[in-house]
């Protein structure tokens, strides 16, 4: 099936220091399926996906969801709750083909992730490289740092090419130091490979018997083993281990240590290699066979690497890669879309939309909190107007597996020209303060000097972010379901989940995210289903998922700023939301062409 872009755009023209597009929303060709999407991990409800499958087949969920975004622990993975993929085979400890078949029989299509930029060090490709070195067919599957930079830098004393300053200053670094993991080849040499995200090198303990077999005197072997293992446990690297009076056995000991080297991390893929593109093609085909309709391209903006350009969303290379991926996806009858996190003022969302891709509406959650906090709908109305005038296709959400985006609402300076945000800084600060006062936790970005340069995201359940006010949660859900685009519902929001501070405290460096990832038992769900806040959300979700009006056009009424009135019309079918943002009341009236009316009012 050929998937046309969602709107047409005339060639770029420069106005006021920025490129703009002439959009023709009336020529829009929608590519995304209609309906409501449920978002969860395979073990978010019960202990494995089959538990959620059983619940979703119960009458309470009749006609509620037509799409499921299943997060990537459904594949074999080892880090970052699934986003460090080992391979894209189903992790049958959590998901079976029968589970997917049962959900498809319930009328559900799937959204999966393809993590474009990297694979786990546990992947078959990287393990083959470790075992065979230069003889591996995957020698160029990952990015050899020195080979990449050899014409654009100088070799340093540590064996790493240091890019020339004009290149180095353009690199966006996710962690201190160069993004390198030294990989020990079978010939004993270390080769640096590009590693944008997480890495860890560890060493298993050595035993006295192993030292004796390597030629160490049996009388001193226990002492040498104790000294080596103690140093490793305290974070001392092998090259820095001092054996004091036993240094004559250092080479034997370090050879043993090196043989027990273990890696953990996410290795960047070399998209200059056709073998990588064959892997993408193979993976997209596999996802299609699982029943995928939509594939989210995670970490796509880091994939295209070119000396002299930034290593994040550089152009035109990133667009060339995305267009090639879209062409492959079309062959598998898949819709792909890139995840873009950036300040509104940078206008990347417009650029992505102009290239014919759907976008994640990362602006919506903060705009809803702002609207309910101030009791005003002005900013929401302006954003709806922009979605319509630009012909943007969106997937929106309230909560999700990650944080509530706030940085995205800001303005930005592009090529010396200032562009306003969706909210001004004072309103954004008020959103942040409201969430933090309700127990949210903040993840910040820092400069090289250690100073905070921006708040990146705030982590909280959406219910807790709203002060655990059920009226506000229901109103937020109603607004979401009447927004343009696909509404994506985080499972925990559906059950009015509260901040999980114990999980966040126990989660280590990334623990802030665990505040909104509480796994619910099937008993929790059965207990929650009769609650009015759950029943009422499901009633609204069912309406949005089934009523033909939502396959038509949206009109925003001209009301006073404290009110929001949204009407969808498809021929004689209509659905209208009238909401008061001050007292948090709402009414929904749905009319069918056959004359049947339905009114939903909530106390």
N, C-alpha and C positions, 0 to 999 in steps of 0.2 A: 504494500500500500504506500502510495506517495503521500507524504505529509507536507502540505504546503505551509509556509510561514504564517504566523497568526495575524499579520497585517502587512501591508505594503509600505515601503518607505522610499522616498526619492533620494538621490545622492546627497551626501553630506555637504553642508555649506557652513562657512564659519561666520558667526555673529557674536560680537561682543567678546571675542577671545575664546569662544567655545564652539565645538561642532554641534549642530542641531540637525534634526531630521524632520522632513515633512511627512507626517503620519496621515493615513487615511483609514480611520477606524471603520468606515462603512464598507471597506474592502476586506475586513478581517475574515480570516478563515481559521476557526478554532480547531486546535489539535488535541487539547486535553479532554479526557472523558468527563462526563458530568457525574455528580454524586458526592457523597461524603466519605472521607478517608479516615480510618482508624490507624493510630500510630502506636506501636509497642515493640518491646523486645520479645523474643520467643518465650521467655520465662517471666514476663511482666505480670502475668496472671497464672497462678499455679506454678508448677515446676518445669513445664515444657509446653510447647505450642498446642499439643493435643488438649490440654486443659482449657485453653482459651477457645479452641474449636468447639468443644462441647457446649460451652456457655453461649457462644455466638449462634448456635443452632437452636437456642431456646426462644420461646415466643417473645420475651422481653426485647429481643434484638431483631425481630422481624422487620425487614425493610429499612433498617437503620444505616447500614454501611454497604457501599458497593466497591470500596477500595481498601486495601490494607498496606500500610507502609511497615514492612518488617525489617527491623534494624539488623546490622550485619553480624551479630552473634549467631544468626542462622547459618553462617558459613564457618569454616574452620578459621579461628583467629586466636591471638594471644595477648593483645594489648588494647587499651583504649576502648573497652567495652565493644569490641568488634571491628574497629576501624584500622586494625593492623591485621590484614587478611593473609592467611597462609595459602588457602585456595578457596575457590568459589563452589566447591562441592558442599552439599548440605551437611551441617553438623547434626548427625542423626541422634545425638544425645538430647537435642532440643527440638529438632524439626525432621519430619519424615515426608516423603512424597505423598503419602496418604493424607497427611495434614493439609497439604496444599490442594490436593484433589477435593477434599471435603469442603474447604473454604470456597473453591471455585464452584462447587455444586450449590453453594449458598449465594452465588451470584457475585463473587468478589474477584476483582483483579488486583494485581500486586504492583507495589513500587519497591524497588530494591536499590541498593547503593553499588556503584562501581567506583572504587577508590583509585583514581587515575594516576596519581603521582607516585605511589609507593606500594611495595609488598613487604610482608614480614620477612625477617631474616630466617624464619622457619619455613618459608616457601620452598617448594621443590627446586625452583630455579636458583635461589641463593645457596641452598645446601649443595647443589651440584657444583656451583662455583667454588665453594669451600673445599670440596673433596677433590676436584679435578684441576682447579686453577686455570692456567692458560689453555689447557686442553678442553675446558668446559664449553659446550655449545652456548652457554649463557654468559660467556666472558664479557660481551658487550650489552647484555640485557639490562645491566645497571650502569650508573654513570661513574666511570673512572675519573676521579677528580683531576689527577695530574695530566691525563690524556686530554681532558676537556680544556684545561687552562694552559697547556704547555707553550702555546704561541702568544699567550696574553698575560704572562706572569714570570716570576723568577723562582727557582728552586730554593727553598729555605733549608736551614740546617736540620730540621726534623723530617726531611724527606717529602714535604708537602709543597706544591707550587703555590706561592702566594700571588694572587691576581694583582696586576698593576693597580695603583690607587684609584684611577678613574673607573675601573671596573668594580673594585671592592666596595666603593662608596655607594654603588647602586644595588648591592645585595641586601635583600630583606631577610634578616636572620631571626629565627624563632627561638634561638637559645644562644648563650655566650659562646664565643669562639667560632672557628670555621665549621661549616656543616659537613663534617667528615667522620667516617668510621674507618679506622685502619683494619683491613682484612688480611689475616695471615694466610698466604698461599702455601700449597704443599711443599714448595721448594724453600720455605722458611722466610721468604720476603714478605714485607708488609705493603699492601696496596691501598691507598686511600680511596674510598668510594663516597659519593655524595649522599648525605643523610640529613635531610631538612628537619625531621622531627625527632622522635625519641630514639635513644640508644643506651645500651648498657652492656659492658663487657665484664664478665665474671669468670672466676676460676674455681673448679672443684678442688677440694683438699687433696693433698698427696699423702700417701701412706709410707711408713718406714720400709715395708717390704718392697715397694716400688723403687725406693731409693737404693736399697741393697742390690736389686736386680740391675740397676743402672750403674753399679760400681762403687757406691758409697759404702764406707766401712760400716759393718753392722753395729758396731759399738756407738757410733755417733748418729746413725740414721734417725733414731727417735728424736734426738735434739734438733736436727736439721728440719725434720718434718714439722715439729712444733713451732720453730721459728718462722718457717715459710708460711704455714697456715695461719699463724697469729698475725703476721704482717698483712696477709690478704684480707682477713676478717676486719682489720682496722683501715682498710681502704688504700693500703700501700700498693702501688703498681709493681709488677714483677721486676722491671728494670731498676727500681729503687730499693729493692730488698737488700739489706745488709746482714750477712750471716756471721758477722763478727769473727770469731776464731775459726769458723768453718767455711770461710770463703773459698777455700781450695776445692770445695764441692759445689760451688755456686753454679757452674755451667750444667752439671748433671741435674741439679734441683730445678733450675729454670727451664731446662728442656722438658722435664716432666710437667711443670706448671703450664707451659705453653701447649702441651698436648691436651690439657684439660680446659682450654679456653672455650667459653660459651658466650654467644651473642644473643641480645634481645633488642629488637628495634624495628624500624621501618625504613627500608632502603629505596631511594629514588630510582624510578625506572627511566631508561634511556630511550626516549621516544624517537631518536634518530635511527634506532634499530627496527628493521621490518619485523623481527621476531616479536617485539613488543606489540606491534599492531596486529600481528596474527593472534597474540594472546588476548587483546581487546576483542577482536572478532569472535574468537572462541568463547570468551566469557559472556559477551552479549547474547550469543546463541544459547548458551546454557541458561541465562536468566530468562530468556523468552520461553524456553521449554518448561521452566518452573511456573510460568503463567504471568510473567511480568508484562505490564503495559507501559510503565514509566520507570526510567532509570535516572537516579540522581547522580551527577558526576561530582564526587567528593574530591577536594584538594586539586581540582583541575587547574587552578590558576598558577600552580607551581610547576606544571609539567614542562612547558616550553622554556628552555634555557638557551641563552645566546650571549656570548661575551659582548659587553658594551650595552646590554639592556638589563633592566630589573629582572629578578627571578620570580616576580609575581605579576601575573596578568600583563606580560609584555606583548606588544603589538607590532606587526600583524600576526606574529607566530602563533599566539594563543588562539586567534580566530581560525587560522588555518588548521590547527589541530582539532578544534571543536567541529568545524565543518566536515572534516574527514570522519570524525567519530559519528556525527549525525548521519552521514551517508551510510556508514556501516550499520548503524542502528535501524535505519529505514529498511534495510534488507531483512532484518529480523522483526519488522513490524513493531518497533519500539519507539517511544518518545523519550529523548534525553534532554535534561536541562542542567545547567551548571549552577552550583550554589555560589552566590555572590554576597559576601559580607563586606560592606564598605559604607562610608558616610554618604547619605543622600546627596549632599552637595557635589560629590564626585561624579554623579550621574551615570555610574556604571550600569545601574538597573535599566536606564533608558537605552544604553548601548547594547546590552544583552537582548532586550526586547526588540530593538531595531534589527538585530541579526536573526530574528525569528525564533527565539528561544523563550519558553516560559521562565518565570522568575519566582523565587521564594519571596513572599511579602514579609520581610523582616521588619518593616516599619509598623505594621498593624498592631502587634502586641503593646508597644509603647504608646501608640496613639490611643488605644482603648483605655489604658491606665490613666493617661492624661485626661481623656474625656470624662471618665468617671470621677477622677480626683477633683476636677474643676467644674464639672457639670456643664461642659460646653462641647458642641459637636463640630465647631468650625474647622479644626485641623483634619478631622476624619472626613468631612465633606470635601475638603480641597483634595485630599488624597484619592478619594473615590473618583472625583472629577478627572484627576490626572490619569488614573488607570483607564478610564473610559476614553479620554481624548487621545491617549497614546496607544490605545489598542493593546495594552499589556495583558498577557495571560499570567495568572498568578496562582500559587498555592499558598494559602495563608494558615496561620495557627495562632493559638493563644500561648500554651506551653508546648514544650518539646523535650527531647532527650538532652538538649544543650541548655544554655542560659536564656534569659530574656534579653534580646538585643536592645541596647540603648545607644551605643556609639553610632549605629546606623542612622539615627534621626538627625544627626548634626549636619551643619553646613561644612563647606570645605573651600580651600583656595586652590584653583586649578590654573596653571600657567599664568599666575599672577592675578587672576580674576576671582573675586569672592562670590560664592554661590550660597544662598541661604539654605538652611535646613528645613525639615518639616516642622520642627519646633525650635524655638530659640533656646539658648543655653540655660536661661533661668527656668524655663518650663521643663527642660530635660533634667536639670538638677532636682526639680520638685518631684519628678517621676522617680528618680533614683532614691531620694530621701524617703518617699512614701514606701517604697519596697523594702528599703533597709530598716525602716522603723517597724516594719512587719516581719522582721527576721531574715530578710534576704542577705546573701553574701556576695561580695563583689570580687570579680576578677579584673585586674588592671593590666595595662601595657606599660612598660618601662623603657626609658631610653638607655643608652650605653653608660651614662653617668649614674644610673640607678634611680633617677627621678621619675615619678609617675608622669606619663604624658597623656594618658587617656584612660577612662574607664571602658573596659572592653565589653563586659557583660555582667549582669547580675543574676544570681542563681536563687530561685525560689519556685515553689509551686505557684501556679497562677492564682489559685484560691487564696493562698496565704498572702500573695502580693496585693490582693484586693482587701486585705484585712479580715479574711475569712468571713466575708459578708456574702451570704448565699444569694441575695437579691442582685448584687453586683455581678457575681459569677454568671447567673442566668442571663442577665442583660448582656454581658460581654459575649456569651455564647450566641444569643439571638442576633446581635450585630454581626458576629463572624459569619453566621449562616446566611445572612442577607448581603454579605460583601460579594463583589465580583470574584470569580476564581473558585478553585477547589478548597473547601474547608477541611483542614487536617486536624483531627481531634486526638490529643494526647490522652492515653488511657487514664492517667492519674487525675487529670482535670475532670473527666467525666464523673469520677467518684468523689469529687471535691477533696482531693488529697491535700494534706497539710505538710509543711516543711518537716523533713526528716533530719533533725540535727544530729542524732546519734550516727546515722550513716555518713553524714558530711564530716563529722569529727573523726570517724574511723577510716575515711577514704584516702588519707595521705595527701600528696601534693595536688591531686585532682579531685579531692574530696568535695569541693564546693558543688560539683555537678551531681553528686549523690543525694543532695537535698531534695531532688525532684525525680528520683528514679526508684522509689519504694516499690518492691514487688508485692503484689496483692495475692493473697491466697484465694482459692475459690470460695472459701467461707467468707472472706472479706467482701467479695463481690456479691454473694448472695445476701449478705447482711445489708449492703449498700443499695441494692436494686429497689427496695420499697421506699427509700428516702425520697421526699418530694423533689429535692434538687437534682437527683439522678433521673427520676421519672420525667420531670419537666424538660431536662436537657434532651432526653431520648425522644420525647414528643416533637420537639423542634427539629432534631436531627432527622427524624423520620419524615417530617414534612419537607425539609430541604432535599432529602434524598429521592423523594418520589413525586413531588408535585410538578406538573409540566410547566408551570409558570417560570421555574428557574432555568428553563432552557430558552428563555426569551431575553428581553432587554430590561435593564434596571433604570428606574427613574428616581432621582433624589428630590424630594419636595422642598420648596422654599419655606422654611419654618423659622421660628425664633431659635436662637442659638442653643437653648437648653433642650431642644427637642430634635429628634431624628426620625424622619419618615422616609422609608425605603419601599418602593413598589416594584416587583417583578411582573412583567406582562408578556404572555405568549399567546397571541390571539385573544380569545375570550377567557383564558385562564390567568388569574392574578393572585399574587400573594403580597400582603402589605404588613410591614412592621412599623408600628408607632411607639416611640419610646420617649420617656422623660428622663433625662440624664441627671436631674437633681434628686428626684425622689425614687429613681431606679424602678419605675413601673413600666410595663410594656404590654402591648396587645398585638396579636397577630390575627389577621383575617385573610383566609384563603378561599378563593372562589374558583369553581370549575366550570368549564364550558357547558356541562350538562345541567347547570343550575344549582348544584349542591354547594353549600357554603360551610365553612368551618371557622370557628372563632376560638382562639386560644388566649385566655387571660390568666394572669398569675398573681396571686396575693403577695 
